[in-house]
Amino acid sequence: MIERLETLTSGNLPAAADLRVLTEDVRSLYEDVAWHLDDDQVERFPDFFIDDCSYQVVSRENFTEGLPQATIYCDGIAMVRDRVIALRQTQVYVPRAWRHFISGVRVMAVVDGQLHVSANFLITEAMSDQDPTLFLVGQYLGILVRVDGQLKFRQHLAVYDNHHVRRSLIVPV
């Protein structure tokens, strides 16, 4: 179940120094995920989630209207893993390279020890025989928890602003 944006912005924030440290931890998580995806190491993607997780890629319109349709929908770590297995074992696609650019990383609230976070993303795609193009742009909304000292996603939403997705969403965003 997606927690609404209004919920993500309610809660307490720690003192400024602690908030800076938390924000850097969140930035590091997003950059680690992006690096592995850009390096075609999608098998590592599930490592960034807890077992009871939600991962969705959804249009801004559907998110704003509370509509249930998501372009990618994974409820639980098994579905996240299945997404990677399907990518590697069943899908055939033209070789391509992605680059993730992440900015505006913010801790919006800390609720019951969970970080409610947001960040902007821009993803480019380069096909093997074409110049790079803008693939997706939008906002990550997440709920993070610490497991053995590492931040992991309980909820990871990629809410994209594109009017439409020009090509298939093959790899996780």
PALOVEX-565826 format. One record per residue (C-alpha): residue number from 1; residue in one letter; chain; x, z, y. Coordinates in nm, 2 decimals, decimal comma, always signed. Each point is the difference from the previous one (the first is absolute). Layout:
<pts>
+-----+---+---+--------+--------+--------+
!   k ! r ! c !      X !      Z !      Y !
+-----+---+---+--------+--------+--------+
! NUM ! a ! A !      X !      Z !      Y !
...
+-----+---+---+--------+--------+--------+
</pts>
This chain:
<pts>
+-----+---+---+--------+--------+--------+
!   k ! r ! c !      X !      Z !      Y !
+-----+---+---+--------+--------+--------+
!   1 ! m ! A !  +0,00 !  +0,00 !  +0,00 !
!   2 ! i ! A !  +0,14 !  -0,10 !  +0,34 !
!   3 ! e ! A !  +0,02 !  +0,28 !  +0,25 !
!   4 ! r ! A !  -0,13 !  -0,13 !  +0,33 !
!   5 ! l ! A !  +0,23 !  -0,04 !  +0,30 !
!   6 ! e ! A !  -0,19 !  +0,28 !  +0,18 !
!   7 ! t ! A !  +0,10 !  +0,24 !  -0,28 !
!   8 ! l ! A !  +0,36 !  -0,12 !  +0,02 !
!   9 ! t ! A !  +0,03 !  +0,11 !  +0,36 !
!  10 ! s ! A !  -0,15 !  +0,35 !  -0,04 !
!  11 ! g ! A !  +0,23 !  +0,29 !  -0,08 !
!  12 ! n ! A !  +0,30 !  +0,18 !  +0,12 !
!  13 ! l ! A !  +0,34 !  -0,12 !  +0,11 !
!  14 ! p ! A !  +0,32 !  +0,20 !  -0,04 !
!  15 ! a ! A !  +0,23 !  +0,08 !  +0,29 !
!  16 ! a ! A !  +0,19 !  -0,29 !  +0,16 !
!  17 ! a ! A !  +0,33 !  +0,05 !  -0,19 !
!  18 ! d ! A !  -0,18 !  +0,02 !  -0,34 !
!  19 ! l ! A !  -0,22 !  -0,29 !  +0,09 !
!  20 ! r ! A !  +0,31 !  -0,22 !  +0,07 !
!  21 ! v ! A !  +0,15 !  +0,09 !  -0,34 !
!  22 ! l ! A !  -0,33 !  -0,08 !  -0,18 !
!  23 ! t ! A !  -0,03 !  -0,33 !  +0,19 !
!  24 ! e ! A !  +0,35 !  -0,10 !  -0,11 !
!  25 ! d ! A !  -0,09 !  +0,09 !  -0,36 !
!  26 ! v ! A !  -0,31 !  -0,22 !  +0,02 !
!  27 ! r ! A !  +0,20 !  -0,28 !  +0,16 !
!  28 ! s ! A !  +0,25 !  +0,03 !  -0,28 !
!  29 ! l ! A !  -0,27 !  -0,03 !  -0,26 !
!  30 ! y ! A !  -0,15 !  -0,31 !  +0,16 !
!  31 ! e ! A !  +0,34 !  -0,16 !  +0,03 !
!  32 ! d ! A !  +0,09 !  +0,08 !  -0,36 !
!  33 ! v ! A !  -0,32 !  -0,16 !  -0,12 !
!  34 ! a ! A !  +0,06 !  -0,31 !  +0,22 !
!  35 ! w ! A !  +0,36 !  -0,03 !  -0,11 !
!  36 ! h ! A !  -0,10 !  +0,00 !  -0,37 !
!  37 ! l ! A !  -0,29 !  -0,25 !  +0,05 !
!  38 ! d ! A !  +0,22 !  -0,23 !  +0,22 !
!  39 ! d ! A !  +0,27 !  +0,01 !  -0,27 !
!  40 ! d ! A !  -0,25 !  -0,10 !  -0,27 !
!  41 ! q ! A !  +0,02 !  +0,34 !  -0,17 !
!  42 ! v ! A !  -0,38 !  +0,04 !  -0,03 !
!  43 ! e ! A !  +0,05 !  +0,20 !  -0,32 !
!  44 ! r ! A !  +0,10 !  +0,29 !  +0,23 !
!  45 ! f ! A !  -0,32 !  -0,01 !  +0,20 !
!  46 ! p ! A !  -0,19 !  +0,25 !  -0,23 !
!  47 ! d ! A !  +0,28 !  +0,25 !  +0,04 !
!  48 ! f ! A !  -0,12 !  +0,07 !  +0,36 !
!  49 ! f ! A !  -0,35 !  +0,12 !  -0,12 !
!  50 ! i ! A !  -0,14 !  +0,31 !  -0,16 !
!  51 ! d ! A !  -0,21 !  -0,04 !  -0,31 !
!  52 ! d ! A !  -0,33 !  +0,07 !  +0,18 !
!  53 ! c ! A !  +0,04 !  -0,27 !  +0,27 !
!  54 ! s ! A !  -0,18 !  -0,27 !  +0,18 !
!  55 ! y ! A !  +0,17 !  -0,33 !  +0,11 !
!  56 ! q ! A !  -0,20 !  -0,26 !  +0,19 !
!  57 ! v ! A !  +0,05 !  -0,31 !  +0,21 !
!  58 ! v ! A !  -0,31 !  -0,05 !  +0,21 !
!  59 ! s ! A !  -0,10 !  -0,20 !  +0,30 !
!  60 ! r ! A !  -0,04 !  +0,18 !  +0,33 !
!  61 ! e ! A !  -0,37 !  -0,12 !  +0,01 !
!  62 ! n ! A !  -0,08 !  +0,15 !  -0,34 !
!  63 ! f ! A !  +0,19 !  +0,32 !  +0,07 !
!  64 ! t ! A !  -0,18 !  +0,05 !  +0,34 !
!  65 ! e ! A !  -0,34 !  -0,07 !  -0,15 !
!  66 ! g ! A !  +0,07 !  +0,22 !  -0,30 !
!  67 ! l ! A !  -0,06 !  -0,29 !  -0,24 !
!  68 ! p ! A !  +0,14 !  +0,05 !  -0,35 !
!  69 ! q ! A !  +0,16 !  -0,34 !  -0,05 !
!  70 ! a ! A !  +0,38 !  +0,01 !  +0,00 !
!  71 ! t ! A !  +0,23 !  -0,29 !  -0,06 !
!  72 ! i ! A !  +0,21 !  +0,22 !  -0,23 !
!  73 ! y ! A !  -0,16 !  +0,32 !  -0,14 !
!  74 ! c ! A !  +0,19 !  +0,25 !  -0,22 !
!  75 ! d ! A !  -0,16 !  +0,33 !  -0,09 !
!  76 ! g ! A !  +0,27 !  +0,21 !  -0,17 !
!  77 ! i ! A !  +0,36 !  -0,06 !  -0,10 !
!  78 ! a ! A !  -0,10 !  -0,19 !  -0,32 !
!  79 ! m ! A !  -0,16 !  -0,27 !  +0,22 !
!  80 ! v ! A !  +0,30 !  -0,01 !  +0,23 !
!  81 ! r ! A !  +0,23 !  -0,05 !  -0,31 !
!  82 ! d ! A !  -0,24 !  -0,26 !  -0,14 !
!  83 ! r ! A !  +0,03 !  -0,20 !  +0,33 !
!  84 ! v ! A !  +0,37 !  -0,02 !  -0,05 !
!  85 ! i ! A !  -0,02 !  -0,09 !  -0,37 !
!  86 ! a ! A !  -0,25 !  -0,27 !  +0,08 !
!  87 ! l ! A !  +0,23 !  -0,13 !  +0,27 !
!  88 ! r ! A !  +0,30 !  -0,03 !  -0,23 !
!  89 ! q ! A !  -0,17 !  -0,10 !  -0,33 !
!  90 ! t ! A !  -0,30 !  -0,22 !  +0,09 !
!  91 ! q ! A !  +0,02 !  -0,15 !  +0,35 !
!  92 ! v ! A !  +0,18 !  -0,32 !  +0,07 !
!  93 ! y ! A !  +0,08 !  -0,07 !  +0,37 !
!  94 ! v ! A !  +0,24 !  -0,19 !  +0,21 !
!  95 ! p ! A !  +0,32 !  +0,20 !  +0,07 !
!  96 ! r ! A !  -0,02 !  +0,17 !  +0,34 !
!  97 ! a ! A !  +0,16 !  +0,28 !  +0,21 !
!  98 ! w ! A !  -0,18 !  +0,26 !  +0,20 !
!  99 ! r ! A !  +0,13 !  +0,21 !  +0,29 !
! 100 ! h ! A !  -0,18 !  +0,32 !  +0,11 !
! 101 ! f ! A !  +0,04 !  +0,12 !  +0,36 !
! 102 ! i ! A !  -0,14 !  +0,35 !  +0,06 !
! 103 ! s ! A !  -0,04 !  +0,17 !  +0,34 !
! 104 ! g ! A !  -0,21 !  +0,27 !  +0,17 !
! 105 ! v ! A !  +0,04 !  +0,25 !  -0,29 !
! 106 ! r ! A !  -0,20 !  +0,31 !  +0,09 !
! 107 ! v ! A !  -0,10 !  +0,32 !  -0,17 !
! 108 ! m ! A !  -0,36 !  +0,03 !  +0,11 !
! 109 ! a ! A !  -0,09 !  +0,34 !  -0,16 !
! 110 ! v ! A !  +0,11 !  +0,25 !  -0,26 !
! 111 ! v ! A !  -0,30 !  +0,11 !  -0,20 !
! 112 ! d ! A !  +0,04 !  +0,24 !  -0,29 !
! 113 ! g ! A !  +0,37 !  -0,09 !  -0,03 !
! 114 ! q ! A !  -0,07 !  -0,38 !  -0,01 !
! 115 ! l ! A !  +0,13 !  -0,23 !  +0,26 !
! 116 ! h ! A !  -0,25 !  -0,24 !  +0,15 !
! 117 ! v ! A !  +0,20 !  -0,29 !  +0,13 !
! 118 ! s ! A !  -0,02 !  -0,35 !  +0,16 !
! 119 ! a ! A !  +0,25 !  -0,28 !  +0,07 !
! 120 ! n ! A !  -0,02 !  -0,36 !  +0,11 !
! 121 ! f ! A !  +0,12 !  -0,28 !  -0,23 !
! 122 ! l ! A !  +0,08 !  -0,37 !  +0,03 !
! 123 ! i ! A !  +0,09 !  -0,19 !  -0,31 !
! 124 ! t ! A !  +0,16 !  -0,35 !  +0,00 !
! 125 ! e ! A !  +0,00 !  -0,23 !  -0,30 !
! 126 ! a ! A !  +0,25 !  -0,28 !  -0,07 !
! 127 ! m ! A !  -0,08 !  -0,25 !  -0,27 !
! 128 ! s ! A !  +0,30 !  -0,16 !  -0,17 !
! 129 ! d ! A !  -0,05 !  -0,33 !  +0,18 !
! 130 ! q ! A !  -0,15 !  +0,12 !  +0,33 !
! 131 ! d ! A !  +0,09 !  +0,20 !  +0,31 !
! 132 ! p ! A !  -0,12 !  +0,36 !  +0,02 !
! 133 ! t ! A !  -0,36 !  +0,06 !  +0,12 !
! 134 ! l ! A !  -0,19 !  +0,30 !  +0,11 !
! 135 ! f ! A !  -0,18 !  +0,12 !  -0,32 !
! 136 ! l ! A !  -0,18 !  +0,33 !  +0,09 !
! 137 ! v ! A !  -0,01 !  +0,23 !  +0,30 !
! 138 ! g ! A !  -0,18 !  +0,33 !  +0,02 !
! 139 ! q ! A !  +0,02 !  +0,38 !  -0,04 !
! 140 ! y ! A !  +0,09 !  +0,22 !  -0,29 !
! 141 ! l ! A !  -0,21 !  +0,32 !  -0,03 !
! 142 ! g ! A !  +0,12 !  +0,25 !  -0,25 !
! 143 ! i ! A !  -0,03 !  +0,35 !  -0,14 !
! 144 ! l ! A !  +0,33 !  +0,13 !  -0,12 !
! 145 ! v ! A !  +0,10 !  +0,29 !  -0,22 !
! 146 ! r ! A !  +0,34 !  +0,15 !  -0,10 !
! 147 ! v ! A !  +0,09 !  -0,01 !  -0,36 !
! 148 ! d ! A !  +0,34 !  +0,15 !  -0,09 !
! 149 ! g ! A !  +0,10 !  -0,03 !  +0,36 !
! 150 ! q ! A !  -0,09 !  -0,37 !  +0,03 !
! 151 ! l ! A !  -0,30 !  -0,14 !  +0,20 !
! 152 ! k ! A !  -0,24 !  -0,20 !  -0,22 !
! 153 ! f ! A !  -0,33 !  -0,18 !  +0,08 !
! 154 ! r ! A !  -0,32 !  +0,16 !  -0,10 !
! 155 ! q ! A !  -0,17 !  -0,27 !  +0,20 !
! 156 ! h ! A !  +0,16 !  -0,32 !  +0,13 !
! 157 ! l ! A !  -0,22 !  -0,24 !  +0,19 !
! 158 ! a ! A !  +0,13 !  -0,33 !  +0,15 !
! 159 ! v ! A !  -0,27 !  -0,10 !  +0,25 !
! 160 ! y ! A !  +0,07 !  -0,35 !  +0,11 !
! 161 ! d ! A !  -0,10 !  -0,16 !  +0,32 !
! 162 ! n ! A !  +0,02 !  -0,36 !  -0,11 !
! 163 ! h ! A !  -0,32 !  -0,21 !  +0,03 !
! 164 ! h ! A !  +0,08 !  -0,12 !  -0,36 !
! 165 ! v ! A !  +0,29 !  +0,01 !  -0,24 !
! 166 ! r ! A !  +0,14 !  -0,35 !  -0,02 !
! 167 ! r ! A !  +0,16 !  +0,05 !  -0,35 !
! 168 ! s ! A !  -0,07 !  +0,23 !  -0,29 !
! 169 ! l ! A !  +0,11 !  +0,35 !  +0,02 !
! 170 ! i ! A !  +0,24 !  +0,00 !  -0,28 !
! 171 ! v ! A !  +0,22 !  +0,30 !  +0,05 !
! 172 ! p ! A !  -0,09 !  +0,34 !  +0,13 !
! 173 ! v ! A !  -0,01 !  +0,03 !  +0,38 !
+-----+---+---+--------+--------+--------+
</pts>
